[in-house]
Amino acid sequence: MSPDPLRVAIADDHTLFRRGLWALLASVPDMEVCAEAADGGQALRRVVETHPDVLLLDIRMPGETGLEMLPRIRRAAPDTAILMLTMVEPGPSVLLALSEGASGYVLKGAEQDELLQAIRAAARGQLLLGPDVAAAVTGRQQTGPWQAPLAQLSAREREVADLLAAGLPVERIARRLGLSIKSVRNHLAVIPRKLGVATRAEVIEVAKAAGLGREMN
């Protein structure tokens, strides 16, 4: 008797991408799609309802991002392996996702066989990274022990990142911290370089995933 197929859930806000993944997995004898979701909250609910073997979780979705939802899904469904999917090149989010319990990290542009291999490895409890991601992790390991991305920021930079993640504009950040607008903008120019990202949106994503920006008094 053949073993039961791996039950896979797909969480991604792009309908066409979800449909493409669904078609790919439906063509593989040892896999089946048991659920799909278009945002982080829906992903959590569907995983709790269907108990998939593997969740393919887009790192960026409307509302709470994949990085933000990752710890909650891990707590709610500890037996479900989670593979993070992203369009962007590896950055701090790679190590952050792995530190939060992701089973792997695959670029959306990866070859089909690479993705299928990652799904099977995750279901076996193995950690399998795409080659670009593996290179990023190896590079970080060669430079010394990894610390959380925000550990690279000064105390003031961390305060700026916290308020930015909470949704405050530059002018309000300046007033809150007693700084000039120019000083805040200078910090906002430095912070992305220290985190290895390119945009403020990515700074907010990393900061929120690290627990900042949760309250705005």
Secondary structure, 3 states (H helix, E strand, C coil): CCCCCEEEEEECCCHHHHHHHHHHHHCCCCEEEEEEECCHHHHHHHHHHHCCCEEEEECCCCCCCHHHHHHHHHHHCCCCEEEEEECCCCCHHHHHHHHCCCCEEEECCCCHHHHHHHHHHHHCCCCEECHHHHHHHHHHHHCCCCCCHHHHCCHHHHHHHHHHHCCCCHHHHHHHHCCCHHHHHHHHHHHHHHHCCCCHHHHHHHHHHCCCCCCCC
